[in-house]
Amino acid sequence: MEILNDNGDKKGAFYIKKDNQRIAGMTYVYAGASKIIIDHTEVDSSLKGQGVGYKLVEEAVQFARKNNLKITPLCPFAAAVFKKKAADYNDVKA
């Protein structure tokens, strides 16, 4: 399952496509040059129980590390993951 990234100047998304349709996604917006805000995560019910939401958050964390960014997890799901994995994600949390 490949996670794609549609990264624009002001906003972007990590997502998974199947049959040319997005079946999971997490959107973010830039807050300045060094921070992104995760504002929404959605996973199709057909993917339930596969940890896809966690994988999207992990992809965002890797993206942040690679690009020297901080993350504010505004989305309730992303915020819960950041809280659960605080020790692992502390370096990128804004």
trRosetta pair geometry for C-beta under 8 A, 3 or more apart (Angstrom, degrees):
i j d omega theta_ij theta_ji phi_ij phi_ji
1 16 5.8 -3 179 -137 101 134
1 52 7.4 -83 142 -112 156 99
1 55 7.6 56 97 128 123 166
2 16 7.0 145 79 -126 50 80
3 14 5.5 10 175 -180 111 102
3 15 7.2 145 -157 69 68 21
3 16 5.9 -50 -102 -73 60 84
3 55 6.4 -164 -59 140 137 105
3 56 6.6 175 -132 -101 134 61
3 59 4.7 -110 120 -86 155 158
4 14 7.1 162 81 -156 44 52
4 15 5.6 -30 63 67 92 75
4 16 7.2 146 14 -92 85 34
4 17 6.7 7 8 -4 135 104
5 12 6.5 16 -179 170 84 125
5 13 7.4 177 -149 89 48 44
5 14 5.4 -20 -98 -101 75 71
5 15 8.0 146 -90 20 30 69
5 59 7.3 -162 -71 157 107 121
5 63 6.6 146 -114 -98 151 140
6 12 5.6 179 94 -156 60 75
6 13 4.9 7 51 51 103 87
6 15 6.9 3 1 16 106 116
7 12 4.0 1 -114 -115 50 144
7 63 7.9 -176 -83 -161 134 136
8 11 5.5 9 58 63 114 56
8 12 5.5 180 19 -75 69 76
9 30 7.5 -84 144 16 45 145
10 29 6.4 -8 154 -155 74 83
10 30 5.4 -118 -151 35 40 107
11 27 6.8 7 178 -177 110 98
11 28 6.6 174 -156 95 68 49
11 29 4.5 -29 -102 -106 91 68
11 30 6.7 -126 -71 1 42 77
12 27 7.3 171 94 -152 39 61
12 28 5.5 -11 63 62 80 92
12 30 7.9 62 -1 -40 97 89
12 36 7.6 -45 42 -136 109 136
13 25 5.3 -1 -179 -169 121 111
13 26 6.5 158 -156 79 70 43
13 27 4.6 -30 -97 -100 93 67
13 28 7.0 166 -87 18 42 71
14 25 6.8 161 85 -151 49 58
14 26 4.9 -2 55 55 95 98
14 28 7.9 38 -6 -4 88 111
14 56 5.1 153 99 -153 123 85
14 59 4.9 145 -153 98 152 132
14 60 5.9 -121 -12 -62 145 84
14 63 7.5 -146 -72 -21 123 147
15 22 4.9 -39 -177 -138 133 112
15 24 6.3 165 -153 91 61 59
15 25 3.8 -6 -104 -103 98 91
15 26 7.3 -169 -72 23 62 57
15 56 7.9 30 -86 -119 32 117
16 22 7.1 110 71 -154 46 63
16 23 5.6 -54 96 62 95 86
16 24 4.3 22 36 50 109 102
16 25 7.3 -145 22 -65 63 60
16 47 7.8 103 76 -90 146 158
16 52 6.8 -80 5 -158 150 122
16 56 7.9 -102 -21 -78 102 102
17 20 6.5 3 177 -127 119 17
17 21 6.4 151 -153 72 77 29
17 22 5.6 -49 -95 -90 73 50
17 23 6.8 124 -133 6 24 84
18 21 6.2 -32 69 61 63 82
18 23 4.9 5 21 -13 109 137
22 25 5.2 10 174 -44 128 124
23 43 7.6 32 140 -160 69 56
23 44 4.2 -56 -171 1 81 137
23 46 6.7 -54 -167 58 127 115
23 47 6.3 124 140 -29 111 127
24 42 6.9 -168 -145 100 48 58
24 43 4.4 12 -120 -119 100 72
24 44 6.1 -98 -61 7 72 82
24 47 5.8 -37 -60 40 124 165
24 52 4.9 -96 -126 154 163 134
24 53 7.5 -132 -160 -72 121 56
24 56 6.5 -141 147 -59 112 131
25 40 7.8 17 110 109 91 96
25 41 7.4 -165 102 -144 47 46
25 42 5.7 3 57 57 79 88
25 56 7.4 130 -167 -127 17 145
26 38 6.1 -17 171 -151 109 108
26 40 6.8 180 -148 95 48 55
26 41 4.4 -3 -106 -105 91 81
26 42 7.7 172 -78 21 50 57
26 53 7.7 114 -68 -145 118 64
26 56 4.2 135 -12 160 132 131
26 57 7.0 169 -108 -67 170 55
26 59 8.0 149 46 64 132 111
26 60 6.4 -84 108 -48 140 128
26 75 7.3 -126 -149 22 93 168
26 78 7.0 109 -152 -70 127 121
27 38 7.5 131 86 -155 44 58
27 39 5.7 -44 94 61 94 90
27 40 4.7 15 40 54 104 99
27 41 7.9 -155 20 -71 63 43
28 36 4.5 29 166 171 131 117
28 37 6.1 159 -157 76 78 42
28 38 5.0 -41 -94 -95 96 52
28 39 6.4 143 -113 7 38 82
28 60 6.8 134 -47 -131 144 125
28 71 7.9 -64 -131 -134 138 94
29 36 6.8 158 78 -156 31 72
29 37 5.2 -15 58 55 83 99
29 39 6.1 26 1 -15 100 131
30 33 7.5 21 -180 -99 123 24
30 35 7.2 119 -163 83 59 55
30 36 5.7 -46 -99 -101 51 72
30 37 7.9 155 -115 13 5 80
31 35 4.5 -40 68 93 96 109
31 36 6.9 151 14 -115 82 18
31 37 5.3 68 -26 -26 120 108
31 72 6.9 5 19 19 148 129
32 35 5.5 44 57 32 100 96
34 68 6.9 -51 -138 123 94 85
34 69 5.8 -176 -173 -123 50 60
34 70 6.2 43 139 12 85 92
35 69 6.2 148 -101 -170 25 85
35 70 4.6 -25 -107 67 85 92
35 71 7.2 168 -158 -84 72 21
35 72 6.4 38 176 -11 116 100
35 94 5.2 54 -134 -86 121 151
36 60 7.4 -132 92 -166 138 108
36 64 6.8 -127 31 -93 115 102
36 69 5.6 31 -4 164 97 138
36 70 7.7 177 27 85 60 46
36 71 5.7 -18 69 -111 85 70
36 72 7.5 -159 99 29 41 73
37 71 7.6 140 -101 -163 28 58
37 72 4.6 -21 -110 68 78 103
37 73 7.9 175 -159 -85 56 15
37 74 5.2 27 179 -9 101 121
38 41 7.1 16 168 -48 114 99
38 57 7.5 25 -126 -115 168 79
38 60 6.2 31 -81 -167 125 167
38 71 6.3 23 -17 -171 103 108
38 72 7.3 -164 22 88 69 51
38 73 4.9 -7 51 -123 118 61
38 74 6.2 -178 78 33 58 72
38 75 5.0 -74 127 13 92 112
38 78 4.2 -102 107 143 142 178
39 74 5.1 -1 -104 71 60 122
39 75 5.6 113 168 -54 14 93
40 75 5.4 170 -83 -99 18 124
41 53 5.6 82 159 -141 134 98
41 56 6.2 150 -136 93 111 145
41 57 7.5 -17 -99 -60 147 90
41 75 5.0 114 -4 154 92 153
41 77 4.5 -97 58 66 134 136
41 78 5.7 146 -28 -42 131 92
43 47 5.2 -101 173 77 105 122
43 48 7.3 136 118 -79 114 55
43 52 4.9 138 -132 87 135 123
43 53 5.2 -96 -29 -60 139 88
43 56 7.8 -150 -73 -12 107 138
44 47 5.3 85 69 7 80 102
45 48 5.3 -6 -164 -33 53 117
47 50 5.1 -84 -178 35 74 127
47 52 4.6 7 152 -12 132 150
51 54 4.6 -43 -173 40 83 120
51 55 6.0 92 127 -28 84 96
52 55 5.4 -54 -149 35 35 115
52 56 6.5 39 153 -22 66 100
53 56 5.7 -51 -153 31 33 112
53 57 6.7 30 151 -15 64 103
53 77 5.7 -85 -173 169 135 136
53 81 7.4 -159 133 -59 98 137
54 57 5.7 -55 -151 37 35 110
54 58 6.2 36 151 -20 67 107
54 81 6.1 169 -114 -124 70 132
55 58 5.5 -52 -145 37 33 114
55 59 6.4 38 153 -23 64 103
56 59 5.7 -51 -150 32 31 113
56 60 6.7 33 150 -18 63 103
57 60 5.6 -54 -154 34 35 113
57 61 6.5 37 149 -21 66 104
57 73 7.8 22 -134 -114 112 129
57 77 7.8 -139 -60 128 123 92
57 78 5.5 164 -106 -125 111 79
57 81 4.6 -28 -157 108 178 160
57 82 7.5 -141 -167 -53 133 74
58 61 5.5 -51 -149 34 34 114
58 62 6.5 34 153 -17 66 103
59 62 5.8 -53 -148 37 32 110
59 63 6.3 36 151 -21 64 107
60 63 5.5 -53 -148 36 32 116
60 64 6.3 35 152 -22 65 104
60 71 6.3 94 143 -111 112 146
60 78 7.6 -12 52 -133 157 126
61 64 5.6 -52 -148 34 31 113
61 65 6.5 31 153 -18 64 104
61 71 7.0 -78 -96 -6 62 153
61 88 8.0 19 -172 131 162 97
61 89 5.6 -93 -118 -119 134 101
61 92 5.5 165 -143 44 77 158
62 65 5.7 -52 -147 36 32 111
62 66 6.2 32 155 -19 65 108
63 66 5.8 -57 -147 38 28 111
63 67 6.2 -5 163 8 64 116
63 69 7.3 -16 121 42 77 130
64 67 6.4 -76 -140 53 23 90
64 68 7.9 -95 170 85 56 4
64 69 4.2 -105 -142 74 74 95
64 70 6.8 83 -166 -103 125 9
64 71 5.2 -74 -85 -41 156 106
64 92 4.3 89 113 -151 139 133
65 68 7.7 25 -173 -71 26 36
65 91 7.2 46 -100 106 99 121
65 92 6.1 -80 -62 -73 75 125
69 92 7.1 35 94 -151 66 100
70 92 5.9 169 -132 -175 47 55
70 93 6.8 9 -166 126 90 13
70 94 3.7 103 142 -74 121 92
71 82 7.6 -156 104 -96 117 135
71 89 7.7 -57 57 178 127 115
71 92 5.1 32 11 142 103 102
71 93 6.1 -50 67 -106 82 42
71 94 6.0 -163 72 -7 25 95
72 93 7.8 87 -94 -163 42 63
72 94 4.5 -54 -62 58 81 123
73 78 3.7 -147 -155 123 108 103
73 79 4.4 169 116 -76 109 56
73 81 7.3 -144 -150 58 159 89
73 82 4.5 -177 12 -13 153 141
73 93 7.5 -46 -3 -125 102 91
74 78 7.4 27 50 66 40 123
74 79 7.0 -13 -172 -54 6 112
75 78 4.2 71 69 16 103 108
75 79 6.5 -172 83 -13 48 86
76 79 5.6 -55 -142 37 29 114
76 80 6.4 31 158 -21 64 105
77 80 5.8 -57 -153 33 30 110
77 81 6.6 27 152 -16 65 105
78 81 5.7 -54 -149 37 34 111
78 82 6.3 35 153 -19 67 105
79 82 5.7 -54 -147 38 31 111
79 83 6.3 32 152 -21 64 106
80 83 5.6 -53 -148 35 31 112
80 84 6.3 30 154 -18 65 108
81 84 5.7 -56 -145 39 31 110
81 85 6.0 -8 166 16 68 111
81 89 7.9 77 127 -18 84 158
82 85 6.5 -72 -133 59 24 83
82 86 6.7 64 156 -87 60 61
82 89 5.4 -105 -134 90 74 149
82 93 5.9 119 -166 -100 125 120
83 86 6.0 -2 -157 -56 30 101
85 88 4.3 -43 173 45 99 117
85 89 5.1 74 110 -7 99 109
86 89 6.5 -78 -133 52 22 88
86 90 5.9 50 166 -65 65 92
86 93 7.7 -20 -141 -23 67 157
87 90 6.1 -21 -141 -17 23 117
89 92 5.7 -65 -172 49 75 97
89 93 5.6 83 130 -43 92 102
90 93 5.8 -52 -137 21 33 115
